[in-house]
Amino acid sequence: MSASIRATHRHRAFRTAVVPAAGLGTRFLPTTKTVPKELLPVLDTPAIQYVAEEAAQAGADRLVLVVSPGKESVAAYFDPNPDLEAELRGQGKDALLAKVRRAPGLIQAQVAVQRKPLGLGHAVGCVEPLLAADDDAVAVLLPDDLVLPTGVLTTMGAIRQRHGGSVLCALDVPREQISAYGVFEIDDTDDPDVKRVCGMVEKPPPEAAPSTFAAAGRYLLERVVFDALRRIAPGAGGELQLTDAIALLIDEGHPVHVVVHRGERHDLGTPAGLLRASVDFALADPDVGPDLRKWLRNRVRRETA
């Protein structure tokens, strides 16, 4: 991304970040029988904290967690724990104390309850009553998508300030893998990493895909999206799809752009994806990495012998 675009991010583009977290986490049963999937750790830190850090870095001061009934405890992760903090302080465990204080100091968290599982669009719509009059845009971050390095949401805010409308994140995916994604139909702009969206196609066959730019789990949506969500019809399974609301905005002439992220994405929605992310983070950790790297090399050597 050009320096000139980064420089335009002088003012906060949004203050409210929305994290849909109503799913039951069935792929992680039996653990998710009692532990919300969003609190499962990548190395030693819950996935939800990485998402909150990304939102706060981009300027958000409020995190709205959309949860199903019974999952309100996800927000408790962002509450202070004075007893634990006092115990750690008394033991001189300052590094652990800083870790425990990190999430409560990041952002104000609250919940919106999605009573029925009616789709991502419906989940986002549940947030509207909580918005303030000056919330002219909201960020939506899917917690299963860990987009690295962080910073794309900040860039998306800068693009929104320049072009208006809504801004989404895209990954450039090999064409042979494109049928697993929602794919953008795009026009070029004067920046190779910013595209204007003309339409979206859900999981097309590779030969029919309008581009190789696929939707990642980051959205910066102008507030009019809530009106669009009220006007779309339920799709497959009776669910309201966020992409259908965005497509309606495009049809009605609202500007929608994508920022192409030239980095990595970890899918935390499966045990294998969560494990890969944990290994990546562990290898980069100066305390854990050296021993793990040695163990992995020996383990792979035995496997291939």
NUROVEX-418620 format. One record per residue (C-alpha): x, y negated, z negated. Coordinates in Angstrom, 2 decimals, decimal comma. Each point is the difference from the previous one (the first is absolute). Last residue first. Layout:
% residues N
<site><east>X</east><north>Y</north><up>Z</up></site>
...
***
This chain:
% residues 305
<site><east>12,77</east><north>42,16</north><up>-7,90</up></site>
<site><east>-2,64</east><north>-2,55</north><up>0,95</up></site>
<site><east>-1,89</east><north>-0,01</north><up>-3,30</up></site>
<site><east>3,15</east><north>0,26</north><up>-2,09</up></site>
<site><east>1,49</east><north>-3,03</north><up>1,76</up></site>
<site><east>-3,29</east><north>-1,87</north><up>-0,37</up></site>
<site><east>0,09</east><north>0,56</north><up>-3,77</up></site>
<site><east>3,65</east><north>-0,97</north><up>-0,28</up></site>
<site><east>-0,60</east><north>-3,23</north><up>1,91</up></site>
<site><east>-3,12</east><north>-0,71</north><up>-2,01</up></site>
<site><east>1,81</east><north>0,51</north><up>-3,32</up></site>
<site><east>2,80</east><north>-2,38</north><up>0,99</up></site>
<site><east>-2,49</east><north>-2,65</north><up>1,13</up></site>
<site><east>-1,97</east><north>0,44</north><up>-3,21</up></site>
<site><east>3,12</east><north>-0,45</north><up>-2,14</up></site>
<site><east>1,03</east><north>-3,18</north><up>1,83</up></site>
<site><east>-3,52</east><north>-1,48</north><up>0,25</up></site>
<site><east>-1,32</east><north>0,09</north><up>-3,54</up></site>
<site><east>1,88</east><north>-2,81</north><up>-1,73</up></site>
<site><east>0,79</east><north>-2,12</north><up>3,06</up></site>
<site><east>-3,55</east><north>0,36</north><up>1,37</up></site>
<site><east>-0,04</east><north>0,05</north><up>3,81</up></site>
<site><east>-0,18</east><north>3,80</north><up>0,13</up></site>
<site><east>-2,87</east><north>-0,10</north><up>-2,50</up></site>
<site><east>-2,01</east><north>-2,44</north><up>2,12</up></site>
<site><east>0,31</east><north>2,20</north><up>3,08</up></site>
<site><east>-0,72</east><north>3,16</north><up>-1,99</up></site>
<site><east>-3,09</east><north>-1,60</north><up>-1,53</up></site>
<site><east>-1,25</east><north>-1,07</north><up>3,43</up></site>
<site><east>0,47</east><north>3,52</north><up>1,36</up></site>
<site><east>-1,86</east><north>1,45</north><up>-2,99</up></site>
<site><east>-2,93</east><north>-2,37</north><up>0,45</up></site>
<site><east>-0,21</east><north>0,94</north><up>3,67</up></site>
<site><east>0,06</east><north>3,72</north><up>-0,78</up></site>
<site><east>-2,67</east><north>-0,38</north><up>-2,68</up></site>
<site><east>-2,24</east><north>-1,89</north><up>2,45</up></site>
<site><east>-1,43</east><north>-3,52</north><up>-0,11</up></site>
<site><east>3,34</east><north>-1,65</north><up>-0,73</up></site>
<site><east>0,73</east><north>-0,51</north><up>3,70</up></site>
<site><east>3,37</east><north>-1,75</north><up>0,09</up></site>
<site><east>0,47</east><north>-2,70</north><up>2,59</up></site>
<site><east>3,30</east><north>-1,24</north><up>1,37</up></site>
<site><east>1,26</east><north>-3,13</north><up>1,68</up></site>
<site><east>-0,51</east><north>-2,09</north><up>3,10</up></site>
<site><east>-3,45</east><north>-1,29</north><up>-0,96</up></site>
<site><east>-1,87</east><north>-1,45</north><up>2,95</up></site>
<site><east>-2,17</east><north>-2,89</north><up>-1,20</up></site>
<site><east>-3,49</east><north>0,25</north><up>1,41</up></site>
<site><east>-2,34</east><north>-2,78</north><up>1,06</up></site>
<site><east>-3,74</east><north>-0,63</north><up>-0,21</up></site>
<site><east>-1,60</east><north>-3,24</north><up>1,18</up></site>
<site><east>-3,79</east><north>-0,12</north><up>-0,39</up></site>
<site><east>-1,66</east><north>0,08</north><up>3,40</up></site>
<site><east>-3,20</east><north>1,88</north><up>-0,75</up></site>
<site><east>1,32</east><north>3,24</north><up>1,47</up></site>
<site><east>3,09</east><north>-0,28</north><up>-2,21</up></site>
<site><east>-2,17</east><north>-0,49</north><up>-3,09</up></site>
<site><east>-2,03</east><north>3,08</north><up>0,94</up></site>
<site><east>3,20</east><north>2,03</north><up>0,40</up></site>
<site><east>1,04</east><north>-1,07</north><up>-3,50</up></site>
<site><east>-3,33</east><north>1,20</north><up>-1,37</up></site>
<site><east>0,36</east><north>3,31</north><up>1,83</up></site>
<site><east>3,57</east><north>0,37</north><up>-1,34</up></site>
<site><east>-1,33</east><north>-0,35</north><up>-3,55</up></site>
<site><east>-2,19</east><north>3,04</north><up>0,55</up></site>
<site><east>-3,34</east><north>0,35</north><up>-1,76</up></site>
<site><east>-0,67</east><north>3,68</north><up>-0,68</up></site>
<site><east>-2,99</east><north>2,11</north><up>1,01</up></site>
<site><east>2,23</east><north>2,96</north><up>0,72</up></site>
<site><east>1,06</east><north>-1,53</north><up>3,29</up></site>
<site><east>-0,98</east><north>-3,64</north><up>0,32</up></site>
<site><east>-2,27</east><north>-2,19</north><up>-2,08</up></site>
<site><east>-1,31</east><north>-3,03</north><up>1,89</up></site>
<site><east>1,75</east><north>-3,35</north><up>-0,11</up></site>
<site><east>-1,71</east><north>-3,19</north><up>-1,12</up></site>
<site><east>0,76</east><north>-0,10</north><up>-3,72</up></site>
<site><east>3,67</east><north>0,76</north><up>0,67</up></site>
<site><east>0,13</east><north>-2,91</north><up>2,45</up></site>
<site><east>-1,17</east><north>-2,39</north><up>-2,72</up></site>
<site><east>2,73</east><north>1,34</north><up>-2,26</up></site>
<site><east>2,55</east><north>-0,43</north><up>2,79</up></site>
<site><east>-0,81</east><north>-3,73</north><up>0,03</up></site>
<site><east>2,42</east><north>-0,29</north><up>-2,92</up></site>
<site><east>3,05</east><north>0,16</north><up>2,21</up></site>
<site><east>1,83</east><north>3,28</north><up>-0,26</up></site>
<site><east>3,63</east><north>0,76</north><up>-0,75</up></site>
<site><east>0,28</east><north>3,75</north><up>0,53</up></site>
<site><east>2,72</east><north>2,50</north><up>-0,92</up></site>
<site><east>-0,35</east><north>3,78</north><up>0,28</up></site>
<site><east>1,70</east><north>0,53</north><up>3,34</up></site>
<site><east>-1,87</east><north>-0,18</north><up>3,30</up></site>
<site><east>1,75</east><north>1,41</north><up>3,04</up></site>
<site><east>1,88</east><north>-1,74</north><up>2,81</up></site>
<site><east>0,76</east><north>2,51</north><up>2,76</up></site>
<site><east>-2,34</east><north>-1,72</north><up>2,44</up></site>
<site><east>-3,35</east><north>0,49</north><up>1,76</up></site>
<site><east>-0,02</east><north>3,71</north><up>-0,94</up></site>
<site><east>-1,57</east><north>2,11</north><up>2,76</up></site>
<site><east>2,99</east><north>2,26</north><up>0,76</up></site>
<site><east>0,70</east><north>0,50</north><up>-3,69</up></site>
<site><east>-3,56</east><north>1,11</north><up>-0,84</up></site>
<site><east>-1,74</east><north>-2,76</north><up>-1,97</up></site>
<site><east>-0,21</east><north>0,00</north><up>-3,80</up></site>
<site><east>-2,26</east><north>-3,06</north><up>-0,50</up></site>
<site><east>0,24</east><north>-2,66</north><up>2,69</up></site>
<site><east>0,34</east><north>-3,68</north><up>-0,87</up></site>
<site><east>-0,58</east><north>-3,15</north><up>1,99</up></site>
<site><east>1,51</east><north>-3,22</north><up>1,36</up></site>
<site><east>2,60</east><north>-0,47</north><up>-2,73</up></site>
<site><east>2,58</east><north>-2,76</north><up>0,43</up></site>
<site><east>3,49</east><north>1,30</north><up>-0,55</up></site>
<site><east>2,84</east><north>-1,19</north><up>-2,25</up></site>
<site><east>3,34</east><north>1,82</north><up>-0,09</up></site>
<site><east>1,09</east><north>-1,05</north><up>3,50</up></site>
<site><east>-0,71</east><north>-3,66</north><up>-0,84</up></site>
<site><east>-1,29</east><north>-2,19</north><up>2,85</up></site>
<site><east>-3,21</east><north>2,02</north><up>-0,04</up></site>
<site><east>-0,81</east><north>3,34</north><up>1,65</up></site>
<site><east>-3,52</east><north>1,32</north><up>0,47</up></site>
<site><east>-1,27</east><north>3,00</north><up>-1,92</up></site>
<site><east>-2,25</east><north>3,04</north><up>-0,10</up></site>
<site><east>0,73</east><north>1,36</north><up>-3,44</up></site>
<site><east>0,00</east><north>3,66</north><up>-1,02</up></site>
<site><east>-1,64</east><north>1,71</north><up>-2,96</up></site>
<site><east>2,24</east><north>2,93</north><up>-0,73</up></site>
<site><east>0,53</east><north>3,77</north><up>0,29</up></site>
<site><east>-0,22</east><north>-0,09</north><up>3,82</up></site>
<site><east>3,17</east><north>-2,12</north><up>0,12</up></site>
<site><east>2,45</east><north>2,79</north><up>-0,74</up></site>
<site><east>1,05</east><north>0,77</north><up>3,62</up></site>
<site><east>0,11</east><north>-3,74</north><up>0,65</up></site>
<site><east>2,71</east><north>-0,58</north><up>-2,58</up></site>
<site><east>-1,35</east><north>-2,52</north><up>-2,55</up></site>
<site><east>0,70</east><north>-3,74</north><up>-0,10</up></site>
<site><east>-1,51</east><north>-0,90</north><up>-3,37</up></site>
<site><east>-2,60</east><north>-2,70</north><up>-0,42</up></site>
<site><east>-1,03</east><north>-2,34</north><up>-2,80</up></site>
<site><east>-3,15</east><north>-2,09</north><up>0,22</up></site>
<site><east>-0,72</east><north>-3,72</north><up>0,18</up></site>
<site><east>-3,38</east><north>-1,71</north><up>-0,14</up></site>
<site><east>-1,03</east><north>-3,43</north><up>1,27</up></site>
<site><east>2,41</east><north>-2,89</north><up>0,09</up></site>
<site><east>2,95</east><north>-0,14</north><up>2,42</up></site>
<site><east>2,81</east><north>-1,70</north><up>-1,95</up></site>
<site><east>-1,24</east><north>0,41</north><up>-3,57</up></site>
<site><east>-1,05</east><north>3,54</north><up>0,86</up></site>
<site><east>3,49</east><north>0,73</north><up>1,33</up></site>
<site><east>1,57</east><north>-1,24</north><up>-3,23</up></site>
<site><east>-2,32</east><north>2,20</north><up>-2,06</up></site>
<site><east>0,92</east><north>3,01</north><up>2,15</up></site>
<site><east>3,66</east><north>-0,73</north><up>-0,69</up></site>
<site><east>-0,65</east><north>0,14</north><up>-3,73</up></site>
<site><east>-1,92</east><north>3,24</north><up>0,48</up></site>
<site><east>2,96</east><north>1,45</north><up>1,92</up></site>
<site><east>2,35</east><north>-0,69</north><up>-2,91</up></site>
<site><east>0,72</east><north>3,42</north><up>-1,41</up></site>
<site><east>2,53</east><north>2,22</north><up>1,73</up></site>
<site><east>-1,83</east><north>2,23</north><up>0,24</up></site>
<site><east>-3,76</east><north>0,57</north><up>0,30</up></site>
<site><east>-1,43</east><north>2,39</north><up>-2,60</up></site>
<site><east>-3,37</east><north>1,03</north><up>1,39</up></site>
<site><east>-2,16</east><north>2,08</north><up>-2,35</up></site>
<site><east>-0,78</east><north>-3,16</north><up>-1,98</up></site>
<site><east>-1,86</east><north>-1,61</north><up>2,91</up></site>
<site><east>0,58</east><north>-3,73</north><up>-0,32</up></site>
<site><east>-2,77</east><north>-2,46</north><up>0,86</up></site>
<site><east>0,87</east><north>-3,70</north><up>-0,10</up></site>
<site><east>-2,78</east><north>-2,51</north><up>-0,37</up></site>
<site><east>-0,75</east><north>-3,24</north><up>1,82</up></site>
<site><east>-2,00</east><north>-3,19</north><up>-0,66</up></site>
<site><east>0,05</east><north>0,61</north><up>-3,74</up></site>
<site><east>-0,70</east><north>-3,61</north><up>-0,98</up></site>
<site><east>-3,57</east><north>0,65</north><up>-1,14</up></site>
<site><east>1,16</east><north>2,80</north><up>-2,28</up></site>
<site><east>-0,38</east><north>3,66</north><up>0,85</up></site>
<site><east>-1,47</east><north>2,53</north><up>-2,41</up></site>
<site><east>-3,31</east><north>0,44</north><up>1,85</up></site>
<site><east>1,93</east><north>0,86</north><up>3,20</up></site>
<site><east>2,00</east><north>2,90</north><up>-1,44</up></site>
<site><east>-2,53</east><north>2,75</north><up>0,74</up></site>
<site><east>0,34</east><north>-0,81</north><up>3,71</up></site>
<site><east>3,53</east><north>1,42</north><up>0,00</up></site>
<site><east>-1,35</east><north>3,34</north><up>-1,21</up></site>
<site><east>-2,81</east><north>-0,07</north><up>2,59</up></site>
<site><east>2,53</east><north>-0,50</north><up>2,77</up></site>
<site><east>2,14</east><north>2,80</north><up>-1,35</up></site>
<site><east>-2,88</east><north>2,46</north><up>0,06</up></site>
<site><east>-3,27</east><north>0,76</north><up>-1,75</up></site>
<site><east>1,27</east><north>1,85</north><up>-3,05</up></site>
<site><east>-2,79</east><north>-1,06</north><up>-2,40</up></site>
<site><east>0,11</east><north>-2,23</north><up>-3,08</up></site>
<site><east>2,99</east><north>-2,06</north><up>1,11</up></site>
<site><east>1,03</east><north>-1,78</north><up>-3,20</up></site>
<site><east>1,98</east><north>-3,22</north><up>0,18</up></site>
<site><east>2,92</east><north>-0,12</north><up>-2,39</up></site>
<site><east>2,38</east><north>-2,57</north><up>-1,43</up></site>
<site><east>3,73</east><north>-0,63</north><up>0,05</up></site>
<site><east>1,88</east><north>-3,24</north><up>-0,71</up></site>
<site><east>3,47</east><north>0,17</north><up>1,52</up></site>
<site><east>3,62</east><north>0,86</north><up>-0,66</up></site>
<site><east>0,52</east><north>-0,42</north><up>-3,73</up></site>
<site><east>-2,18</east><north>2,94</north><up>-0,98</up></site>
<site><east>1,90</east><north>2,20</north><up>2,52</up></site>
<site><east>3,54</east><north>-0,86</north><up>-1,13</up></site>
<site><east>-0,45</east><north>0,17</north><up>-3,78</up></site>
<site><east>0,56</east><north>3,76</north><up>-0,18</up></site>
<site><east>3,07</east><north>-0,23</north><up>2,24</up></site>
<site><east>1,49</east><north>-2,83</north><up>-2,07</up></site>
<site><east>-0,53</east><north>2,02</north><up>-3,18</up></site>
<site><east>1,74</east><north>2,97</north><up>1,62</up></site>
<site><east>3,06</east><north>-2,12</north><up>0,68</up></site>
<site><east>-0,11</east><north>-1,53</north><up>-3,48</up></site>
<site><east>0,02</east><north>3,26</north><up>-1,91</up></site>
<site><east>1,21</east><north>-1,56</north><up>-3,26</up></site>
<site><east>-1,99</east><north>2,46</north><up>-2,07</up></site>
<site><east>-2,08</east><north>-2,77</north><up>-1,55</up></site>
<site><east>-0,69</east><north>-1,48</north><up>3,40</up></site>
<site><east>-1,17</east><north>3,36</north><up>1,31</up></site>
<site><east>-2,37</east><north>0,44</north><up>-2,94</up></site>
<site><east>-1,30</east><north>-3,57</north><up>0,26</up></site>
<site><east>-0,67</east><north>0,43</north><up>3,73</up></site>
<site><east>-1,85</east><north>3,26</north><up>-0,61</up></site>
<site><east>-2,21</east><north>-1,65</north><up>-2,61</up></site>
<site><east>-0,56</east><north>-3,13</north><up>2,11</up></site>
<site><east>-1,18</east><north>1,87</north><up>3,12</up></site>
<site><east>-0,74</east><north>-2,74</north><up>2,53</up></site>
<site><east>-2,73</east><north>0,68</north><up>2,59</up></site>
<site><east>0,94</east><north>0,67</north><up>3,65</up></site>
<site><east>-0,33</east><north>3,78</north><up>-0,36</up></site>
<site><east>-3,46</east><north>-0,65</north><up>-1,40</up></site>
<site><east>-1,15</east><north>-0,80</north><up>3,55</up></site>
<site><east>0,15</east><north>3,69</north><up>0,91</up></site>
<site><east>-2,20</east><north>0,71</north><up>-3,01</up></site>
<site><east>-3,06</east><north>-1,11</north><up>1,98</up></site>
<site><east>0,06</east><north>3,38</north><up>1,72</up></site>
<site><east>-3,20</east><north>1,35</north><up>-1,58</up></site>
<site><east>-2,35</east><north>-1,49</north><up>2,58</up></site>
<site><east>1,89</east><north>-0,42</north><up>3,28</up></site>
<site><east>2,65</east><north>-2,68</north><up>0,29</up></site>
<site><east>0,68</east><north>-3,15</north><up>2,00</up></site>
<site><east>3,03</east><north>-1,55</north><up>-1,66</up></site>
<site><east>0,03</east><north>-3,78</north><up>0,25</up></site>
<site><east>3,48</east><north>-1,46</north><up>-0,41</up></site>
<site><east>0,28</east><north>-3,70</north><up>-0,84</up></site>
<site><east>2,96</east><north>-2,39</north><up>0,22</up></site>
<site><east>0,85</east><north>0,67</north><up>3,63</up></site>
<site><east>2,94</east><north>-1,87</north><up>1,53</up></site>
<site><east>1,77</east><north>2,47</north><up>2,30</up></site>
<site><east>2,25</east><north>1,24</north><up>-2,82</up></site>
<site><east>-3,10</east><north>0,60</north><up>-2,10</up></site>
<site><east>-1,51</east><north>2,22</north><up>2,69</up></site>
<site><east>3,19</east><north>2,02</north><up>0,45</up></site>
<site><east>0,41</east><north>0,39</north><up>-3,75</up></site>
<site><east>-3,59</east><north>1,18</north><up>-0,31</up></site>
<site><east>0,54</east><north>2,60</north><up>2,73</up></site>
<site><east>3,16</east><north>1,28</north><up>-1,69</up></site>
<site><east>-1,88</east><north>0,10</north><up>-3,30</up></site>
<site><east>-2,83</east><north>2,07</north><up>1,48</up></site>
<site><east>2,47</east><north>2,68</north><up>1,09</up></site>
<site><east>0,84</east><north>0,73</north><up>-3,62</up></site>
<site><east>3,66</east><north>-0,41</north><up>-0,96</up></site>
<site><east>2,41</east><north>2,73</north><up>-1,13</up></site>
<site><east>0,95</east><north>1,68</north><up>3,32</up></site>
<site><east>-3,10</east><north>-0,96</north><up>1,99</up></site>
<site><east>-2,40</east><north>0,66</north><up>-2,81</up></site>
<site><east>-3,65</east><north>1,07</north><up>-0,01</up></site>
<site><east>-2,04</east><north>-2,91</north><up>-1,35</up></site>
<site><east>-1,90</east><north>-0,60</north><up>3,26</up></site>
<site><east>-1,11</east><north>3,64</north><up>0,00</up></site>
<site><east>-1,99</east><north>-0,58</north><up>-3,18</up></site>
<site><east>1,04</east><north>2,43</north><up>-2,75</up></site>
<site><east>-2,71</east><north>2,22</north><up>-1,56</up></site>
<site><east>-1,16</east><north>2,37</north><up>2,74</up></site>
<site><east>2,65</east><north>-1,66</north><up>2,13</up></site>
<site><east>2,58</east><north>2,55</north><up>-1,15</up></site>
<site><east>-2,15</east><north>2,97</north><up>1,12</up></site>
<site><east>-0,22</east><north>-1,20</north><up>2,70</up></site>
<site><east>2,32</east><north>-2,15</north><up>2,08</up></site>
<site><east>-1,69</east><north>0,40</north><up>3,37</up></site>
<site><east>-3,32</east><north>-0,80</north><up>-1,69</up></site>
<site><east>1,09</east><north>-3,54</north><up>-0,86</up></site>
<site><east>-3,51</east><north>-1,02</north><up>-1,00</up></site>
<site><east>0,03</east><north>-3,18</north><up>2,06</up></site>
<site><east>-1,11</east><north>-3,33</north><up>-1,47</up></site>
<site><east>3,34</east><north>-1,80</north><up>0,18</up></site>
<site><east>-0,53</east><north>-2,67</north><up>2,66</up></site>
<site><east>2,56</east><north>-2,71</north><up>-0,87</up></site>
<site><east>-1,11</east><north>-3,58</north><up>0,59</up></site>
<site><east>2,40</east><north>-2,94</north><up>-0,31</up></site>
<site><east>-1,32</east><north>-3,42</north><up>-0,99</up></site>
<site><east>2,05</east><north>-3,22</north><up>0,22</up></site>
<site><east>0,39</east><north>-0,51</north><up>3,73</up></site>
<site><east>2,23</east><north>-1,90</north><up>2,46</up></site>
<site><east>2,06</east><north>-1,63</north><up>-2,74</up></site>
<site><east>1,81</east><north>-3,01</north><up>1,37</up></site>
<site><east>3,42</east><north>-0,38</north><up>1,54</up></site>
<site><east>-0,09</east><north>3,04</north><up>2,30</up></site>
<site><east>0,91</east><north>-1,99</north><up>3,13</up></site>
<site><east>3,71</east><north>0,75</north><up>-0,57</up></site>
<site><east>-0,53</east><north>3,69</north><up>0,66</up></site>
<site><east>-1,35</east><north>-0,89</north><up>3,45</up></site>
<site><east>2,99</east><north>-2,19</north><up>0,78</up></site>
<site><east>2,42</east><north>2,67</north><up>-1,18</up></site>
<site><east>-1,27</east><north>2,38</north><up>2,67</up></site>
<site><east>-1,35</east><north>3,42</north><up>-0,94</up></site>
***
